[in-house]
Structure formats: C-alpha cells, structure tokens
Amino acid sequence: MRVPATAKSKSLLGGSWELCLPAVRDVALTVSSVGKAVESWQASIGLEGLKKEFKTSTRFRRWAVSANDADAVRLHMEYI
C-alpha cells in the first residue's frame, strides 16, 4: 500500500490510496524454442568450463509461450 504524498499534501495519510494485491492464477503454458540453435554467450567469448561444457554450448534466440483458449482468458488482467 502507498499514498503518494507531495509538498502540498495536508497529511501523510490523506489522499488516494494505491493498493497492490497479487493475483494468483494457475494456468498451463507451453514453452518451445523457435528457430535454429545458436552459440551460447559462454561459447561466444571462449569460456570452456571445468568439463569443457561451454565450448560447444548452444541456446535459442527466441522462445514461444502459448496457452490454450481457456487458460489464455484466465491470464487477462486490466491495468490502469
């Protein structure tokens, strides 16, 4: 909770209060890679690691996150 106060405020507790509450929603999401794998940042700067695990490590530049229609509706929130 907070109350925005300015130099013109008559009281620290007066004015419009802002209340932020967490919203808990359980949804099923699918995360999948998009495109070809590229060199990881560790490999791009020449890091090798103790077991040489970084030398040939890769990553994806893009990821896709999707939800079925029922779960997508549950993700909708209004922000003012």
PDB file of N, CA, C and O in Angstrom, chain B, residues numbered from 101:
ATOM      1  N   MET B 101       0.839  -1.172   0.000  1.00  0.00           N
ATOM      2  CA  MET B 101       0.000   0.000   0.000  1.00  0.00           C
ATOM      3  C   MET B 101       0.879   1.228   0.000  1.00  0.00           C
ATOM      4  O   MET B 101       1.975   1.237   0.560  1.00  0.00           O
ATOM      5  N   ARG B 102       0.376   2.252  -0.635  1.00  0.00           N
ATOM      6  CA  ARG B 102       1.099   3.510  -0.590  1.00  0.00           C
ATOM      7  C   ARG B 102       0.124   4.649  -0.820  1.00  0.00           C
ATOM      8  O   ARG B 102      -0.934   4.484  -1.428  1.00  0.00           O
ATOM      9  N   VAL B 103       0.506   5.780  -0.328  1.00  0.00           N
ATOM     10  CA  VAL B 103      -0.238   7.009  -0.561  1.00  0.00           C
ATOM     11  C   VAL B 103       0.751   8.002  -1.141  1.00  0.00           C
ATOM     12  O   VAL B 103       1.656   8.452  -0.437  1.00  0.00           O
ATOM     13  N   PRO B 104       0.597   8.353  -2.415  1.00  0.00           N
ATOM     14  CA  PRO B 104       1.502   9.337  -2.993  1.00  0.00           C
ATOM     15  C   PRO B 104       1.359  10.679  -2.271  1.00  0.00           C
ATOM     16  O   PRO B 104       0.266  11.244  -2.227  1.00  0.00           O
ATOM     17  N   ALA B 105       2.445  11.187  -1.709  1.00  0.00           N
ATOM     18  CA  ALA B 105       2.423  12.465  -0.995  1.00  0.00           C
ATOM     19  C   ALA B 105       3.267  13.485  -1.747  1.00  0.00           C
ATOM     20  O   ALA B 105       4.302  13.154  -2.326  1.00  0.00           O
ATOM     21  N   THR B 106       2.812  14.713  -1.728  1.00  0.00           N
ATOM     22  CA  THR B 106       3.563  15.807  -2.355  1.00  0.00           C
ATOM     23  C   THR B 106       3.792  16.892  -1.319  1.00  0.00           C
ATOM     24  O   THR B 106       3.317  16.783  -0.188  1.00  0.00           O
ATOM     25  N   ALA B 107       4.508  17.924  -1.689  1.00  0.00           N
ATOM     26  CA  ALA B 107       4.759  19.040  -0.782  1.00  0.00           C
ATOM     27  C   ALA B 107       3.465  19.744  -0.405  1.00  0.00           C
ATOM     28  O   ALA B 107       3.396  20.375   0.650  1.00  0.00           O
ATOM     29  N   LYS B 108       2.440  19.650  -1.240  1.00  0.00           N
ATOM     30  CA  LYS B 108       1.158  20.309  -0.968  1.00  0.00           C
ATOM     31  C   LYS B 108       0.205  19.446  -0.159  1.00  0.00           C
ATOM     32  O   LYS B 108      -0.875  19.913   0.203  1.00  0.00           O
ATOM     33  N   SER B 109       0.566  18.197   0.139  1.00  0.00           N
ATOM     34  CA  SER B 109      -0.306  17.309   0.904  1.00  0.00           C
ATOM     35  C   SER B 109      -0.486  17.844   2.312  1.00  0.00           C
ATOM     36  O   SER B 109       0.475  18.280   2.946  1.00  0.00           O
ATOM     37  N   LYS B 110      -1.729  17.810   2.806  1.00  0.00           N
ATOM     38  CA  LYS B 110      -2.024  18.279   4.154  1.00  0.00           C
ATOM     39  C   LYS B 110      -1.691  17.223   5.200  1.00  0.00           C
ATOM     40  O   LYS B 110      -1.489  17.547   6.370  1.00  0.00           O
ATOM     41  N   SER B 111      -1.632  15.967   4.785  1.00  0.00           N
ATOM     42  CA  SER B 111      -1.393  14.873   5.720  1.00  0.00           C
ATOM     43  C   SER B 111      -0.662  13.749   4.995  1.00  0.00           C
ATOM     44  O   SER B 111      -0.828  13.566   3.789  1.00  0.00           O
ATOM     45  N   LEU B 112       0.147  12.999   5.739  1.00  0.00           N
ATOM     46  CA  LEU B 112       0.820  11.851   5.138  1.00  0.00           C
ATOM     47  C   LEU B 112      -0.158  10.737   4.793  1.00  0.00           C
ATOM     48  O   LEU B 112       0.100   9.947   3.885  1.00  0.00           O
ATOM     49  N   LEU B 113      -1.280  10.667   5.508  1.00  0.00           N
ATOM     50  CA  LEU B 113      -2.231   9.583   5.295  1.00  0.00           C
ATOM     51  C   LEU B 113      -3.433   9.997   4.463  1.00  0.00           C
ATOM     52  O   LEU B 113      -4.294   9.164   4.179  1.00  0.00           O
ATOM     53  N   GLY B 114      -3.515  11.249   4.069  1.00  0.00           N
ATOM     54  CA  GLY B 114      -4.647  11.703   3.271  1.00  0.00           C
ATOM     55  C   GLY B 114      -4.397  11.474   1.795  1.00  0.00           C
ATOM     56  O   GLY B 114      -3.266  11.203   1.391  1.00  0.00           O
ATOM     57  N   GLY B 115      -5.432  11.578   0.989  1.00  0.00           N
ATOM     58  CA  GLY B 115      -5.287  11.425  -0.451  1.00  0.00           C
ATOM     59  C   GLY B 115      -5.746  10.074  -0.935  1.00  0.00           C
ATOM     60  O   GLY B 115      -6.388   9.326  -0.199  1.00  0.00           O
ATOM     61  N   SER B 116      -5.422   9.762  -2.163  1.00  0.00           N
ATOM     62  CA  SER B 116      -5.822   8.494  -2.781  1.00  0.00           C
ATOM     63  C   SER B 116      -4.826   7.396  -2.436  1.00  0.00           C
ATOM     64  O   SER B 116      -3.620   7.553  -2.623  1.00  0.00           O
ATOM     65  N   TRP B 117      -5.337   6.306  -1.941  1.00  0.00           N
ATOM     66  CA  TRP B 117      -4.505   5.167  -1.608  1.00  0.00           C
ATOM     67  C   TRP B 117      -4.365   4.255  -2.809  1.00  0.00           C
ATOM     68  O   TRP B 117      -5.313   4.081  -3.575  1.00  0.00           O
ATOM     69  N   GLU B 118      -3.200   3.676  -2.980  1.00  0.00           N
ATOM     70  CA  GLU B 118      -2.977   2.669  -4.008  1.00  0.00           C
ATOM     71  C   GLU B 118      -2.709   1.343  -3.320  1.00  0.00           C
ATOM     72  O   GLU B 118      -1.821   1.238  -2.474  1.00  0.00           O
ATOM     73  N   LEU B 119      -3.468   0.351  -3.684  1.00  0.00           N
ATOM     74  CA  LEU B 119      -3.347  -0.963  -3.067  1.00  0.00           C
ATOM     75  C   LEU B 119      -3.015  -1.980  -4.147  1.00  0.00           C
ATOM     76  O   LEU B 119      -3.765  -2.130  -5.111  1.00  0.00           O
ATOM     77  N   CYS B 120      -1.901  -2.674  -3.991  1.00  0.00           N
ATOM     78  CA  CYS B 120      -1.478  -3.683  -4.975  1.00  0.00           C
ATOM     79  C   CYS B 120      -1.577  -5.055  -4.331  1.00  0.00           C
ATOM     80  O   CYS B 120      -0.911  -5.341  -3.336  1.00  0.00           O
ATOM     81  N   LEU B 121      -2.408  -5.887  -4.907  1.00  0.00           N
ATOM     82  CA  LEU B 121      -2.586  -7.245  -4.402  1.00  0.00           C
ATOM     83  C   LEU B 121      -2.119  -8.241  -5.450  1.00  0.00           C
ATOM     84  O   LEU B 121      -2.380  -8.057  -6.639  1.00  0.00           O
ATOM     85  N   PRO B 122      -1.438  -9.284  -5.026  1.00  0.00           N
ATOM     86  CA  PRO B 122      -1.045 -10.296  -6.009  1.00  0.00           C
ATOM     87  C   PRO B 122      -2.271 -11.079  -6.466  1.00  0.00           C
ATOM     88  O   PRO B 122      -3.179 -11.350  -5.680  1.00  0.00           O
ATOM     89  N   ALA B 123      -2.283 -11.426  -7.703  1.00  0.00           N
ATOM     90  CA  ALA B 123      -3.356 -12.256  -8.241  1.00  0.00           C
ATOM     91  C   ALA B 123      -2.760 -13.625  -8.539  1.00  0.00           C
ATOM     92  O   ALA B 123      -1.785 -13.738  -9.282  1.00  0.00           O
ATOM     93  N   VAL B 124      -3.341 -14.643  -7.966  1.00  0.00           N
ATOM     94  CA  VAL B 124      -2.836 -15.989  -8.162  1.00  0.00           C
ATOM     95  C   VAL B 124      -3.767 -16.715  -9.122  1.00  0.00           C
ATOM     96  O   VAL B 124      -4.966 -16.849  -8.875  1.00  0.00           O
ATOM     97  N   ARG B 125      -3.193 -17.173 -10.207  1.00  0.00           N
ATOM     98  CA  ARG B 125      -3.952 -17.923 -11.197  1.00  0.00           C
ATOM     99  C   ARG B 125      -3.089 -19.095 -11.660  1.00  0.00           C
ATOM    100  O   ARG B 125      -1.928 -18.912 -12.026  1.00  0.00           O
ATOM    101  N   ASP B 126      -3.653 -20.281 -11.642  1.00  0.00           N
ATOM    102  CA  ASP B 126      -2.947 -21.448 -12.169  1.00  0.00           C
ATOM    103  C   ASP B 126      -3.333 -21.631 -13.626  1.00  0.00           C
ATOM    104  O   ASP B 126      -4.513 -21.746 -13.958  1.00  0.00           O
ATOM    105  N   VAL B 127      -2.336 -21.656 -14.487  1.00  0.00           N
ATOM    106  CA  VAL B 127      -2.573 -21.860 -15.913  1.00  0.00           C
ATOM    107  C   VAL B 127      -1.503 -22.801 -16.459  1.00  0.00           C
ATOM    108  O   VAL B 127      -0.390 -22.881 -15.939  1.00  0.00           O
ATOM    109  N   ALA B 128      -1.870 -23.500 -17.511  1.00  0.00           N
ATOM    110  CA  ALA B 128      -0.913 -24.384 -18.187  1.00  0.00           C
ATOM    111  C   ALA B 128      -0.338 -23.631 -19.383  1.00  0.00           C
ATOM    112  O   ALA B 128      -1.081 -23.139 -20.233  1.00  0.00           O
ATOM    113  N   LEU B 129       0.973 -23.547 -19.440  1.00  0.00           N
ATOM    114  CA  LEU B 129       1.647 -22.875 -20.543  1.00  0.00           C
ATOM    115  C   LEU B 129       2.566 -23.867 -21.246  1.00  0.00           C
ATOM    116  O   LEU B 129       3.081 -24.798 -20.626  1.00  0.00           O
ATOM    117  N   THR B 130       2.762 -23.664 -22.526  1.00  0.00           N
ATOM    118  CA  THR B 130       3.711 -24.451 -23.296  1.00  0.00           C
ATOM    119  C   THR B 130       4.822 -23.519 -23.755  1.00  0.00           C
ATOM    120  O   THR B 130       4.561 -22.498 -24.391  1.00  0.00           O
ATOM    121  N   VAL B 131       6.058 -23.873 -23.433  1.00  0.00           N
ATOM    122  CA  VAL B 131       7.220 -23.080 -23.834  1.00  0.00           C
ATOM    123  C   VAL B 131       8.009 -23.915 -24.836  1.00  0.00           C
ATOM    124  O   VAL B 131       8.384 -25.053 -24.551  1.00  0.00           O
ATOM    125  N   SER B 132       8.257 -23.341 -26.010  1.00  0.00           N
ATOM    126  CA  SER B 132       9.001 -24.078 -27.030  1.00  0.00           C
ATOM    127  C   SER B 132       9.989 -23.157 -27.734  1.00  0.00           C
ATOM    128  O   SER B 132       9.770 -21.950 -27.848  1.00  0.00           O
ATOM    129  N   SER B 133      11.070 -23.749 -28.199  1.00  0.00           N
ATOM    130  CA  SER B 133      12.097 -22.972 -28.890  1.00  0.00           C
ATOM    131  C   SER B 133      11.628 -22.649 -30.302  1.00  0.00           C
ATOM    132  O   SER B 133      10.841 -23.386 -30.896  1.00  0.00           O
ATOM    133  N   VAL B 134      12.128 -21.532 -30.827  1.00  0.00           N
ATOM    134  CA  VAL B 134      11.789 -21.096 -32.180  1.00  0.00           C
ATOM    135  C   VAL B 134      13.086 -20.913 -32.961  1.00  0.00           C
ATOM    136  O   VAL B 134      14.006 -20.241 -32.494  1.00  0.00           O
ATOM    137  N   GLY B 135      13.158 -21.501 -34.129  1.00  0.00           N
ATOM    138  CA  GLY B 135      14.341 -21.325 -34.977  1.00  0.00           C
ATOM    139  C   GLY B 135      15.464 -22.281 -34.633  1.00  0.00           C
ATOM    140  O   GLY B 135      15.291 -23.255 -33.902  1.00  0.00           O
ATOM    141  N   LYS B 136      16.626 -21.961 -35.192  1.00  0.00           N
ATOM    142  CA  LYS B 136      17.804 -22.814 -35.010  1.00  0.00           C
ATOM    143  C   LYS B 136      18.555 -22.419 -33.740  1.00  0.00           C
ATOM    144  O   LYS B 136      18.504 -21.271 -33.299  1.00  0.00           O
ATOM    145  N   ALA B 137      19.256 -23.400 -33.163  1.00  0.00           N
ATOM    146  CA  ALA B 137      20.110 -23.133 -32.012  1.00  0.00           C
ATOM    147  C   ALA B 137      21.325 -22.333 -32.476  1.00  0.00           C
ATOM    148  O   ALA B 137      21.861 -22.565 -33.559  1.00  0.00           O
ATOM    149  N   VAL B 138      21.750 -21.386 -31.633  1.00  0.00           N
ATOM    150  CA  VAL B 138      22.931 -20.569 -31.922  1.00  0.00           C
ATOM    151  C   VAL B 138      23.928 -20.728 -30.779  1.00  0.00           C
ATOM    152  O   VAL B 138      23.602 -21.277 -29.726  1.00  0.00           O
ATOM    153  N   GLU B 139      25.119 -20.253 -30.996  1.00  0.00           N
ATOM    154  CA  GLU B 139      26.173 -20.325 -29.990  1.00  0.00           C
ATOM    155  C   GLU B 139      25.754 -19.579 -28.718  1.00  0.00           C
ATOM    156  O   GLU B 139      25.203 -18.481 -28.797  1.00  0.00           O
ATOM    157  N   SER B 140      26.011 -20.167 -27.554  1.00  0.00           N
ATOM    158  CA  SER B 140      25.692 -19.507 -26.286  1.00  0.00           C
ATOM    159  C   SER B 140      26.658 -18.352 -26.036  1.00  0.00           C
ATOM    160  O   SER B 140      27.694 -18.252 -26.692  1.00  0.00           O
ATOM    161  N   TRP B 141      26.318 -17.486 -25.091  1.00  0.00           N
ATOM    162  CA  TRP B 141      27.223 -16.366 -24.801  1.00  0.00           C
ATOM    163  C   TRP B 141      28.539 -16.880 -24.213  1.00  0.00           C
ATOM    164  O   TRP B 141      29.598 -16.293 -24.435  1.00  0.00           O
ATOM    165  N   GLN B 142      28.461 -17.981 -23.461  1.00  0.00           N
ATOM    166  CA  GLN B 142      29.693 -18.541 -22.889  1.00  0.00           C
ATOM    167  C   GLN B 142      30.636 -19.001 -24.000  1.00  0.00           C
ATOM    168  O   GLN B 142      31.835 -18.724 -23.961  1.00  0.00           O
ATOM    169  N   ALA B 143      30.083 -19.706 -24.991  1.00  0.00           N
ATOM    170  CA  ALA B 143      30.903 -20.181 -26.109  1.00  0.00           C
ATOM    171  C   ALA B 143      31.399 -19.012 -26.946  1.00  0.00           C
ATOM    172  O   ALA B 143      32.520 -19.047 -27.454  1.00  0.00           O
ATOM    173  N   SER B 144      30.572 -17.971 -27.096  1.00  0.00           N
ATOM    174  CA  SER B 144      30.961 -16.845 -27.953  1.00  0.00           C
ATOM    175  C   SER B 144      32.139 -16.054 -27.395  1.00  0.00           C
ATOM    176  O   SER B 144      32.848 -15.391 -28.152  1.00  0.00           O
ATOM    177  N   ILE B 145      32.361 -16.113 -26.074  1.00  0.00           N
ATOM    178  CA  ILE B 145      33.512 -15.394 -25.514  1.00  0.00           C
ATOM    179  C   ILE B 145      34.668 -16.338 -25.171  1.00  0.00           C
ATOM    180  O   ILE B 145      35.663 -15.928 -24.573  1.00  0.00           O
ATOM    181  N   GLY B 146      34.519 -17.608 -25.559  1.00  0.00           N
ATOM    182  CA  GLY B 146      35.619 -18.550 -25.401  1.00  0.00           C
ATOM    183  C   GLY B 146      35.692 -19.272 -24.074  1.00  0.00           C
ATOM    184  O   GLY B 146      36.700 -19.920 -23.793  1.00  0.00           O
ATOM    185  N   LEU B 147      34.659 -19.188 -23.241  1.00  0.00           N
ATOM    186  CA  LEU B 147      34.676 -19.947 -21.985  1.00  0.00           C
ATOM    187  C   LEU B 147      34.602 -21.432 -22.291  1.00  0.00           C
ATOM    188  O   LEU B 147      33.925 -21.852 -23.230  1.00  0.00           O
ATOM    189  N   GLU B 148      35.300 -22.218 -21.496  1.00  0.00           N
ATOM    190  CA  GLU B 148      35.263 -23.659 -21.701  1.00  0.00           C
ATOM    191  C   GLU B 148      34.601 -24.378 -20.539  1.00  0.00           C
ATOM    192  O   GLU B 148      33.888 -25.357 -20.761  1.00  0.00           O
ATOM    193  N   GLY B 149      34.810 -23.933 -19.315  1.00  0.00           N
ATOM    194  CA  GLY B 149      34.272 -24.629 -18.154  1.00  0.00           C
ATOM    195  C   GLY B 149      35.201 -25.749 -17.719  1.00  0.00           C
ATOM    196  O   GLY B 149      36.124 -26.119 -18.444  1.00  0.00           O
ATOM    197  N   LEU B 150      34.952 -26.285 -16.534  1.00  0.00           N
ATOM    198  CA  LEU B 150      35.813 -27.339 -15.994  1.00  0.00           C
ATOM    199  C   LEU B 150      35.781 -28.596 -16.850  1.00  0.00           C
ATOM    200  O   LEU B 150      36.803 -29.262 -17.016  1.00  0.00           O
ATOM    201  N   LYS B 151      34.627 -28.919 -17.389  1.00  0.00           N
ATOM    202  CA  LYS B 151      34.482 -30.137 -18.201  1.00  0.00           C
ATOM    203  C   LYS B 151      34.289 -29.793 -19.674  1.00  0.00           C
ATOM    204  O   LYS B 151      33.771 -30.602 -20.444  1.00  0.00           O
ATOM    205  N   LYS B 152      34.705 -28.600 -20.058  1.00  0.00           N
ATOM    206  CA  LYS B 152      34.572 -28.123 -21.441  1.00  0.00           C
ATOM    207  C   LYS B 152      33.106 -28.040 -21.886  1.00  0.00           C
ATOM    208  O   LYS B 152      32.808 -28.099 -23.079  1.00  0.00           O
ATOM    209  N   GLU B 153      32.188 -27.901 -20.903  1.00  0.00           N
ATOM    210  CA  GLU B 153      30.763 -27.894 -21.229  1.00  0.00           C
ATOM    211  C   GLU B 153      30.310 -26.641 -21.974  1.00  0.00           C
ATOM    212  O   GLU B 153      29.289 -26.677 -22.661  1.00  0.00           O
ATOM    213  N   PHE B 154      31.043 -25.534 -21.853  1.00  0.00           N
ATOM    214  CA  PHE B 154      30.643 -24.298 -22.532  1.00  0.00           C
ATOM    215  C   PHE B 154      31.182 -24.190 -23.954  1.00  0.00           C
ATOM    216  O   PHE B 154      30.653 -23.437 -24.772  1.00  0.00           O
ATOM    217  N   LYS B 155      32.215 -24.931 -24.235  1.00  0.00           N
ATOM    218  CA  LYS B 155      32.910 -24.791 -25.515  1.00  0.00           C
ATOM    219  C   LYS B 155      31.974 -24.959 -26.718  1.00  0.00           C
ATOM    220  O   LYS B 155      32.107 -24.249 -27.715  1.00  0.00           O
ATOM    221  N   THR B 156      31.051 -25.876 -26.622  1.00  0.00           N
ATOM    222  CA  THR B 156      30.124 -26.123 -27.738  1.00  0.00           C
ATOM    223  C   THR B 156      28.664 -25.899 -27.327  1.00  0.00           C
ATOM    224  O   THR B 156      27.753 -26.396 -27.988  1.00  0.00           O
ATOM    225  N   SER B 157      28.440 -25.153 -26.240  1.00  0.00           N
ATOM    226  CA  SER B 157      27.064 -24.956 -25.787  1.00  0.00           C
ATOM    227  C   SER B 157      26.282 -24.036 -26.722  1.00  0.00           C
ATOM    228  O   SER B 157      26.841 -23.130 -27.341  1.00  0.00           O
ATOM    229  N   THR B 158      24.989 -24.289 -26.810  1.00  0.00           N
ATOM    230  CA  THR B 158      24.118 -23.507 -27.686  1.00  0.00           C
ATOM    231  C   THR B 158      22.894 -23.029 -26.912  1.00  0.00           C
ATOM    232  O   THR B 158      22.627 -23.459 -25.790  1.00  0.00           O
ATOM    233  N   ARG B 159      22.166 -22.128 -27.552  1.00  0.00           N
ATOM    234  CA  ARG B 159      20.923 -21.605 -26.988  1.00  0.00           C
ATOM    235  C   ARG B 159      20.009 -21.237 -28.145  1.00  0.00           C
ATOM    236  O   ARG B 159      20.423 -21.263 -29.304  1.00  0.00           O
ATOM    237  N   PHE B 160      18.775 -20.897 -27.832  1.00  0.00           N
ATOM    238  CA  PHE B 160      17.846 -20.425 -28.854  1.00  0.00           C
ATOM    239  C   PHE B 160      17.649 -18.930 -28.669  1.00  0.00           C
ATOM    240  O   PHE B 160      17.577 -18.455 -27.535  1.00  0.00           O
ATOM    241  N   ARG B 161      17.563 -18.186 -29.751  1.00  0.00           N
ATOM    242  CA  ARG B 161      17.356 -16.733 -29.676  1.00  0.00           C
ATOM    243  C   ARG B 161      15.935 -16.382 -29.307  1.00  0.00           C
ATOM    244  O   ARG B 161      15.686 -15.364 -28.662  1.00  0.00           O
ATOM    245  N   ARG B 162      15.005 -17.218 -29.713  1.00  0.00           N
ATOM    246  CA  ARG B 162      13.596 -16.910 -29.485  1.00  0.00           C
ATOM    247  C   ARG B 162      12.890 -18.101 -28.864  1.00  0.00           C
ATOM    248  O   ARG B 162      13.249 -19.256 -29.097  1.00  0.00           O
ATOM    249  N   TRP B 163      11.880 -17.790 -28.069  1.00  0.00           N
ATOM    250  CA  TRP B 163      11.038 -18.799 -27.440  1.00  0.00           C
ATOM    251  C   TRP B 163       9.586 -18.415 -27.673  1.00  0.00           C
ATOM    252  O   TRP B 163       9.263 -17.231 -27.765  1.00  0.00           O
ATOM    253  N   ALA B 164       8.722 -19.391 -27.769  1.00  0.00           N
ATOM    254  CA  ALA B 164       7.288 -19.155 -27.902  1.00  0.00           C
ATOM    255  C   ALA B 164       6.605 -19.664 -26.645  1.00  0.00           C
ATOM    256  O   ALA B 164       6.883 -20.769 -26.180  1.00  0.00           O
ATOM    257  N   VAL B 165       5.708 -18.851 -26.097  1.00  0.00           N
ATOM    258  CA  VAL B 165       4.925 -19.244 -24.930  1.00  0.00           C
ATOM    259  C   VAL B 165       3.466 -19.215 -25.360  1.00  0.00           C
ATOM    260  O   VAL B 165       2.980 -18.199 -25.858  1.00  0.00           O
ATOM    261  N   SER B 166       2.772 -20.323 -25.169  1.00  0.00           N
ATOM    262  CA  SER B 166       1.374 -20.377 -25.585  1.00  0.00           C
ATOM    263  C   SER B 166       0.525 -21.028 -24.508  1.00  0.00           C
ATOM    264  O   SER B 166       1.023 -21.756 -23.648  1.00  0.00           O
ATOM    265  N   ALA B 167      -0.769 -20.748 -24.577  1.00  0.00           N
ATOM    266  CA  ALA B 167      -1.740 -21.321 -23.643  1.00  0.00           C
ATOM    267  C   ALA B 167      -2.982 -21.684 -24.433  1.00  0.00           C
ATOM    268  O   ALA B 167      -3.264 -21.084 -25.470  1.00  0.00           O
ATOM    269  N   ASN B 168      -3.722 -22.665 -23.944  1.00  0.00           N
ATOM    270  CA  ASN B 168      -4.969 -22.977 -24.625  1.00  0.00           C
ATOM    271  C   ASN B 168      -5.970 -21.840 -24.363  1.00  0.00           C
ATOM    272  O   ASN B 168      -5.739 -21.007 -23.486  1.00  0.00           O
ATOM    273  N   ASP B 169      -7.063 -21.799 -25.105  1.00  0.00           N
ATOM    274  CA  ASP B 169      -8.002 -20.677 -25.022  1.00  0.00           C
ATOM    275  C   ASP B 169      -8.542 -20.459 -23.614  1.00  0.00           C
ATOM    276  O   ASP B 169      -8.669 -19.314 -23.179  1.00  0.00           O
ATOM    277  N   ALA B 170      -8.859 -21.522 -22.897  1.00  0.00           N
ATOM    278  CA  ALA B 170      -9.421 -21.391 -21.546  1.00  0.00           C
ATOM    279  C   ALA B 170      -8.410 -20.752 -20.591  1.00  0.00           C
ATOM    280  O   ALA B 170      -8.770 -19.893 -19.786  1.00  0.00           O
ATOM    281  N   ASP B 171      -7.147 -21.172 -20.683  1.00  0.00           N
ATOM    282  CA  ASP B 171      -6.121 -20.601 -19.812  1.00  0.00           C
ATOM    283  C   ASP B 171      -5.742 -19.189 -20.245  1.00  0.00           C
ATOM    284  O   ASP B 171      -5.431 -18.349 -19.400  1.00  0.00           O
ATOM    285  N   ALA B 172      -5.763 -18.917 -21.541  1.00  0.00           N
ATOM    286  CA  ALA B 172      -5.434 -17.572 -22.026  1.00  0.00           C
ATOM    287  C   ALA B 172      -6.413 -16.546 -21.467  1.00  0.00           C
ATOM    288  O   ALA B 172      -6.013 -15.431 -21.132  1.00  0.00           O
ATOM    289  N   VAL B 173      -7.683 -16.907 -21.363  1.00  0.00           N
ATOM    290  CA  VAL B 173      -8.695 -15.996 -20.788  1.00  0.00           C
ATOM    291  C   VAL B 173      -8.377 -15.715 -19.329  1.00  0.00           C
ATOM    292  O   VAL B 173      -8.586 -14.598 -18.857  1.00  0.00           O
ATOM    293  N   ARG B 174      -7.877 -16.708 -18.608  1.00  0.00           N
ATOM    294  CA  ARG B 174      -7.541 -16.523 -17.181  1.00  0.00           C
ATOM    295  C   ARG B 174      -6.344 -15.630 -16.982  1.00  0.00           C
ATOM    296  O   ARG B 174      -6.161 -15.082 -15.895  1.00  0.00           O
ATOM    297  N   LEU B 175      -5.512 -15.465 -18.012  1.00  0.00           N
ATOM    298  CA  LEU B 175      -4.337 -14.585 -17.918  1.00  0.00           C
ATOM    299  C   LEU B 175      -4.677 -13.113 -18.125  1.00  0.00           C
ATOM    300  O   LEU B 175      -3.885 -12.236 -17.780  1.00  0.00           O
ATOM    301  N   HIS B 176      -5.835 -12.844 -18.678  1.00  0.00           N
ATOM    302  CA  HIS B 176      -6.217 -11.464 -18.984  1.00  0.00           C
ATOM    303  C   HIS B 176      -6.381 -10.654 -17.710  1.00  0.00           C
ATOM    304  O   HIS B 176      -7.079 -11.084 -16.791  1.00  0.00           O
ATOM    305  N   MET B 177      -5.751  -9.490 -17.640  1.00  0.00           N
ATOM    306  CA  MET B 177      -5.884  -8.581 -16.496  1.00  0.00           C
ATOM    307  C   MET B 177      -5.991  -7.167 -17.018  1.00  0.00           C
ATOM    308  O   MET B 177      -5.421  -6.843 -18.060  1.00  0.00           O
ATOM    309  N   GLU B 178      -6.702  -6.339 -16.320  1.00  0.00           N
ATOM    310  CA  GLU B 178      -6.811  -4.933 -16.665  1.00  0.00           C
ATOM    311  C   GLU B 178      -5.807  -4.146 -15.824  1.00  0.00           C
ATOM    312  O   GLU B 178      -5.751  -4.308 -14.605  1.00  0.00           O
ATOM    313  N   TYR B 179      -5.032  -3.312 -16.465  1.00  0.00           N
ATOM    314  CA  TYR B 179      -4.079  -2.445 -15.765  1.00  0.00           C
ATOM    315  C   TYR B 179      -4.475  -1.009 -16.019  1.00  0.00           C
ATOM    316  O   TYR B 179      -4.743  -0.625 -17.157  1.00  0.00           O
ATOM    317  N   ILE B 180      -4.513  -0.231 -14.989  1.00  0.00           N
ATOM    318  CA  ILE B 180      -4.895   1.191 -15.123  1.00  0.00           C
ATOM    319  C   ILE B 180      -3.657   2.037 -15.108  1.00  0.00           C
ATOM    320  O   ILE B 180      -3.744   3.261 -15.207  1.00  0.00           O
TER     321      ILE B 180
END
